[in-house]
Amino acid sequence: MKRKKLPLHWRIIIGLLLGIIYSFISVYFGWNKFTLDWIDPFGEIFIRLLKFIAVPLVLFSIIGGVSALPDPSRLGRMGAKTLVAYIVTTVTAVSVGLLVVNTLQPGKYVSEDQRVRNRLKYELWTQQTSDVEILDNQSYLTNPEYADLVSAATADLQQELSNADVEARMADAQSMKDAGPLQFIVDFVPDNIFSALSDGKKMLQVIFFGIFFGIVLLLLPNELTHTVKDFVNGTNEVFLKMVEIIMEAAPFFVFALMAGVIAEMTDTIEGVIEIFKGLASYSIVVVIGLLFMIFVFYPGLILLIIRKIGYSDFFRRISPAQFLAFSTSSSAATLPVTMECVRDNLGVSKNVTNFVLPIGATVNMDGTSLYQAVAVVFLAQIHLVDLTAAQQLTIVLTATLASIGSAAVPSAGLVMLIVVLQSVGLNPAWIAIIFPVDRILDMIRTVVNVTGDATVSSIIAKSEGELDTSVGDLKPAE
């Protein structure tokens, strides 16, 4: 009798849990150097394997999907639906973030003395920065009660502003702000497609070329293009098979990733605890918002619009992509697996999968947008700055636009956060405060992004009449 194979999502969960357990053992016994030298590299290899597949897979998937459309007019209709759907989910995510952070107010759990010192730093920063004013028109610097704290606050501010990591990301953010209003469209068009293909950060340019190439194939007679189409579809299947082979080893690679992530954070158990203790209230609020998106908002849309996919069934069908997203913290690296889950388990047609998902992996940042909303208000709270309703509306608009416009920027989440902080007149150097927990929270943010991509692609497929929900019943996620 043939032994039944454990489904892939369960094997990934086991690998993930074993990686976390091992990492704490490694930290406790002082094995971090061994872990970083001999285990963590396998996690890096895994991400590289997925990333090198992602770019050609996106290219050939989009070309194949567009060229297979029976009616060219459907491309514009489907593109408009996709853009509107992603904007709606992004605005919802930012709004959820603002709701939870204003309701739970995590900044108030920081000691009052620390918040006063932070406030003094903020006022000193406004004095040193042109075109910036104190938002609430209050002054702690002129209050004699806090006079003895000013010198310490001044020293803290200088240290905050000299952080090398912050300076690098502020330079990226400044380049975004200096660009003209149409720079995003300019960046969409490649000046050299081979350069775009070799640079994983230029995925939007790859998407543009793929759509353009596919449209031209549609316009030419089939007798001239059938060989090219066969090559594109055959190559696409080869890359999908590569993903299938790589995923057989995913549990081990996920183990290595998790072991490496915690080993890089600190050398002691106390250090791990200390990292989270200082930012516990902030981290909990971010996680609450992200979990709401994953377990309430997206499955709610599936139940409301798709209807034929049950709550638990939805997660069963996309769980391999979710766990991989958590492990890699990269929507692009997870894209090949997301495409496989959406097509083979959710029943979304190849045309819709190949068009909607690559765009979503590049421009959809629901999790990042939610985290930015929480982070900005939290940072304002711990600096005793009250943001008005108008300023919080600015956060919604800026985070939504930045999530689309900065998709190709390295370290996009933190760069976008700088832009949002500056949009409401707050110190962008404050991102250094939340650095310590950013890596772990980024893992959950990526799960939100991937779940949103799967949800939107299913909704688009439903609207186009290209969704077969029975596929997942016939072939469960493995």
Secondary structure as GFF3:
##gff-version 3
##sequence-region A 1 478
A	DSSP	alpha_helix	8	29	.	.	.	ID=ss1
A	DSSP	alpha_helix	32	34	.	.	.	ID=ss2
A	DSSP	pi_helix	35	39	.	.	.	ID=ss3
A	DSSP	alpha_helix	40	67	.	.	.	ID=ss4
A	DSSP	alpha_helix	73	104	.	.	.	ID=ss5
A	DSSP	three_ten_helix	106	109	.	.	.	ID=ss6
A	DSSP	alpha_helix	112	128	.	.	.	ID=ss7
A	DSSP	three_ten_helix	144	149	.	.	.	ID=ss8
A	DSSP	alpha_helix	150	161	.	.	.	ID=ss9
A	DSSP	alpha_helix	164	178	.	.	.	ID=ss10
A	DSSP	alpha_helix	183	188	.	.	.	ID=ss11
A	DSSP	alpha_helix	193	198	.	.	.	ID=ss12
A	DSSP	alpha_helix	203	219	.	.	.	ID=ss13
A	DSSP	alpha_helix	222	248	.	.	.	ID=ss14
A	DSSP	alpha_helix	250	265	.	.	.	ID=ss15
A	DSSP	alpha_helix	269	278	.	.	.	ID=ss16
A	DSSP	alpha_helix	280	292	.	.	.	ID=ss17
A	DSSP	pi_helix	293	297	.	.	.	ID=ss18
A	DSSP	alpha_helix	298	301	.	.	.	ID=ss19
A	DSSP	pi_helix	302	306	.	.	.	ID=ss20
A	DSSP	alpha_helix	311	328	.	.	.	ID=ss21
A	DSSP	alpha_helix	331	344	.	.	.	ID=ss22
A	DSSP	alpha_helix	350	363	.	.	.	ID=ss23
A	DSSP	alpha_helix	366	381	.	.	.	ID=ss24
A	DSSP	alpha_helix	389	405	.	.	.	ID=ss25
A	DSSP	alpha_helix	412	423	.	.	.	ID=ss26
A	DSSP	three_ten_helix	428	430	.	.	.	ID=ss27
A	DSSP	alpha_helix	431	463	.	.	.	ID=ss28
A	DSSP	alpha_helix	470	474	.	.	.	ID=ss29
###
